[in-house]
Amino acid sequence: MNTRIILATTLASLASASAAFAHASFANRPVAIGSYVAAALQIPHGCDGKATNEVRIKLPEGFIFAKPMVKPGWEIEIISGDYLKSYDNHGKPVTSGPVEIRFKNGDLPDDFYDTFTVYGKVAAGDPATGLAFPTVQLCGADGKVSWEEIAAPGQNLHDLEGPAPVLALVAADGDKHGAHDAHAGHGKHAEQAAAADAHAGHAGHDAHAGHGDMAAIDPGGFETVTLGDLELTAGFTKAMLPGQPVGGGFVTITNKGSADDRLVSASSPRAGEVQLHEMTMQGDVMKMRQLPDGIPVPAGETVELTPGGLHMMFFKVTEPFQAGQTVQVTLTFEKAGKVDVVLPVGPAKAK
């Protein structure tokens, strides 16, 4: 037993020492311009031995409709702003959106590596250079690792001390000029990024989670449930896209009694874990966080778990929810106790 522990510790130390020389990079194969991607950013180590507590990712021009994937144990901020250019979305101009994603108040020890995923569309870019995502790691009160240097034309990424992670691109189908450039040796930066990340595999195309998705709609069909003084109505969830790892759940809770109560947890046989979450907007910053202490349900009031606000998050879903199905969920309240509800599954996207 002691020998195994010593060996494991030695191997972990060697792995940590190797990782200390690694750069932040994407675990993606080259992405076609015009397509959507779950960009999986790999953080290989902390700040001189300190654990990483925050990861700030600046989104490059041309990467639009960004959505961070929910990460258990981390809060998320989405900072919005104006784009330098206007992009077309089915005939409608898009001039603003998320420009920076911040994963905050987490804990990634220096001995481990992890990925931070942001889903979005590569609306524009150059296969010769790829898209650089300047990134900063914060560790405690004074630790910092900066991956913000962008290579100049012809410069090798490995010559930089803190190169910004580059998402490698390929030309869209039909763009022969771009395809020729990428294969003719002009795509040096993108090729370097692709070579560095090739071993990591391909992140799922539809891994965006729809955390607090404003497009989710109530399909109807939820049967009202009464538990003591609590009345539950308008429950539903929405269909998940293939490869999507998490889903959202919603319900309205009315407390008709004279005593406060609290929704403390939820569980479902369809998910390995269900968490209670909140999404709020503070100016141009969208904040998403887990609510480990639950959701208060004051006496005489109604609390709504809705898209874009309070909601349930289903993690480790083995089979994606499909429209027309139902999902059984057990809700546990501090005073009223447990109750089973059946959530109808609505369409993945509002029509």
N, C-alpha and C positions, 0 to 999 in steps of 0.2 A: 504493500500500500504506500509506504513512504517513497519507494523507488519511483512509482508512477507519478506521485505528486511532484517530486523533484524534476523528473523528465518533462512533465507537462509545463512546469514553470520555466525550465530552460528553453523549451521550444517557443513558449510565449514570448520570452525575452528576445530570442533571435528574430522572431517575426516582427516584434516591435522595433528592433534595431533596423531591420530591412525597410519597414514602412516609413521610418523617419526620413528616408531619402526620397520618398515618393511624392509626387505632386497631385493636387486635386485634379480629377479628370472625369470624363463622362463614360459611362458603361453602355454606350450606344454605337451601333454601326452607323455609317454615313446616312444622313436623312435627306430625302428628296425635297427640294424646294417646292413649297405649295402643300406639303403634307403635314399631318399632326404627329406629334411625338411626345412620349413620356420621357423627358430628359432626366436621366438618373445621374446625379452628381455624386461622385465618390470622394469622401473625406478620409484620407489615409492615416492621419495621426493628429495629436493634439498640439498644444503650444509648449514645447520644451518640457514634455512630461505632464503638463496640466490637461485636465479634461476639457473638451470643447462644450460650451454651454450655449453658443449662438452661432448660426451660420447665416450670413447675409449674401444674397445672390442678386446682382444687378442684371436685369434682362436687356439684351442688346436690341437695337433697332432692327425690326423685321421679325421679332419673335412676339406674336400677339395672342390674345385670348388666353393668357396664362392662368393656370389653376394649380396651386400646390397640392400634392397628395398629403392627406392627413397622416401625421406621424405620432403614434402613441408616446406620451410623455413629453411632447413639445408643444408650445404655443406657436401660432403662426400669425404673422402680420403681412398684409398685402398693401404695398404703397403704390398708389395710382398716379398717373401723370399724363401729359400730352406726348404723342409720338411726334417725331420730326417730319414724318410723311403721313399721308392718308392712305389707308388700305381698303380694298373693296371686300365687302361681305354680302354676297348675293345682291349686288346692286346698291348697297347702302355703304356710305363712307364710314370708316372707323378711324378716328383721330386720337383716341386716348384709351388707356387701359392700364393694367398692372405694369410697373416699371422696375419694381424690386420686391423680392420675397425674403422674409426673415423668419427663420426657425429659431425660437427663443426658449429660454428657461428649461433646456434639456440637459442631459448628462451623457456625453460620449467619452469614456475613458481613453487615455492615450494608447492603451494596449489593444484597442479595437478600432476597426474601420466601419463606416456605415454609409448609406446612400440617402440623398435628399432629392425627392422627385418633384419636378414641375412639368405639368402637361401644357402644351400650347401648339400653336401653328407656326411653322416656318414660312412666313408670308414672303420674305425676301432674304437674299443673302448671296454670297459669292463662293462657289465651290473652291476657288483658289485659296481662300482664307478661312472659310468656315465662320461660325458665329462664336465670339468670345463672350463669356459670362464672368466678368470680374467678381471675385468672391472673397469674403473676409470671414475668418474664424475668430471668435472671441472666447477666451478661456478665463473665467473668474474676473477679478477686478482689473487686472493689468496684463493678462496674456493675450497675444494677438498673432495670427498668421495671415499674411496678405497674399492672395493669388490674384493680382490686379494688373500685372504687366501684359500688354498686348504687343505681340511681335510686329516689327516693321516689315515691309515687303522684302522678301528674300532672307529674313533672319530666322535662324533655327530656334524653335521653342525651347530647346534644352539649353540654350545659351542664357536664358533668363532665370533669375533667382526665384521669382515668384510668378510664373506664367499664369495668366487667366485661363481657366478650363475652356477648351474649344470644342464645340459641337461640329463634327465634320459634316459637310454637305455634298450632295451630288445634284446635278442639274435635273430639273423636272423632265418627265417624258416629253419628247418632242423638241427640247431645247438642245439642238445639235451643237451649237456654238459652245454652250456651257459644258456639254459633255466632252467635247473635244479638248477644251482647256484643262478639264480635270484630269484627262488621261494623257495629256501631252507634257506633263511635268510642271505645269504652272500652279498646280494645287498643292504646293509644298506644305503649307501650314495644315491644311485639312488632312493631307496624307499622314503627316506626323501625328496628328491627333487620332486619326483612325488606327494607325499602327499601335499607338500606346494603349488604346482602349479595346482592341479587337478581342483580347483574351477574356474580356468581362462578359461577353454575351450581349443579347439584344433585350432591352427593356420592353415591356408590354406596350403595344400601341395605344390601347385604351385604358391605361392604368389610372386615368384621372378619376377622382372619387365623387365628384359632385357634392362636396362638403357644403351643406347649406345651400344647395342649388336652387336659385330663384325660379328656375324653369319647371320645377317639380309641381305637378298638379294633382289634386285629390280626385281619384277615380270614382269615389262614392262607394257605397256598399258596406261601410263599417257599421256593425251593430253596436248600439249604445250599451255600455257596461256600467253597472253600479257596484261600488265597493264601500259599504258604510255610507258616509256623507259625501263620498267622491263620485262624480259622474264623468265617464270618459266618452268622448264623441270625436268625430272627424279624424279617425285614425287611418293612416295609409303609409305606404312606402312607394318607391318607384323602381322600374326595371333597371337592371344594371347591364352595362355593355360588356361584351366578351373581354375577359382579362381584367376587368375592373375589380380591385381587391376589397373595396369597402362600399357600403350603401348607407342611405339615410332613412330614418323613420320619424313619423310625426303623429301627434295626437293632441287633443284638447282636454284639459282636466279642470273640472269645476268643483270647488269645495263648497258644499251647501251647509256645512256645519259651523260651529262656533269656535273650533280649535284649529290652529295651524297644523299643516302636515308637510311632508317633504317626500318627493320621489328620490329614493336613494340609489336605486340600481335597476338594471334591466338585463335580461338574458333571452337567448333564443336558440333552439336546436339547429337553426340554419346558420349560426355564426359561432366562431370560437370565442368571441368576446363582444359585448355591447357596452359602449360608453355613452355618457351624457355629455353633450357639447353645447357651446354657445358661439355664435358668430355676431359680431357687432361692427359698426362702422364709426370711426372717429375721424372726421374730416375725410381725407382721401386714403385713410389707412383702414383696411379691413383686418380685424383681429379675430382669430379662431382659437378656442382653448377648451380643454377638458374641464369638467366640473366634478372633481372628485368628491365634493361634499354634497352632491345632488342638487335638485331643483326645488326651491321652496314653493309650497302651494298654500298661500295664506287663507285663513277663514273668510268665507263669503266672496272669494275672488275666483277668477278664471285664468288659468295659465295655458298658453298655447305653445305647443312645440310645432314650429312651422319652418318651411324653407327660408333661409336667411336669418334665422334667429336661434332660439333654443331647439335642440333636436337630439335624436339618438343616432349613434354611428355604429354600424355593424361591421366588425373586423373579422378577418380569417373566414370569409364566406367561401365555402367549397363549391357551391353551384350558384351562379348569378341569379338573382331574382328576375323572373320573367313576367311581363304584363299579363294580367288575367289570373295569376297565381295568388296565393295568400301566404303570409308569414306569421307564424305564431310567436308571440313575445310574452314573457312574464315580467310584469312590473312589480317592484317592491317599494312600498311606502313605509315611512318611519312609524306611523301609527295605524294606518288602515290595514297594513299587511300586504299580502301578495294577491295578484289577480292576473289571469291569462286573458290576453286580447289577441284578435286575429286581424292583421293589417292587410287590406287589399293592395295588390301591386298595380300601380298605374304605369303609363308609358314612360319610356326613358327620357323623352323630350316633349315639351309642350308643343302643341300643334298651332 
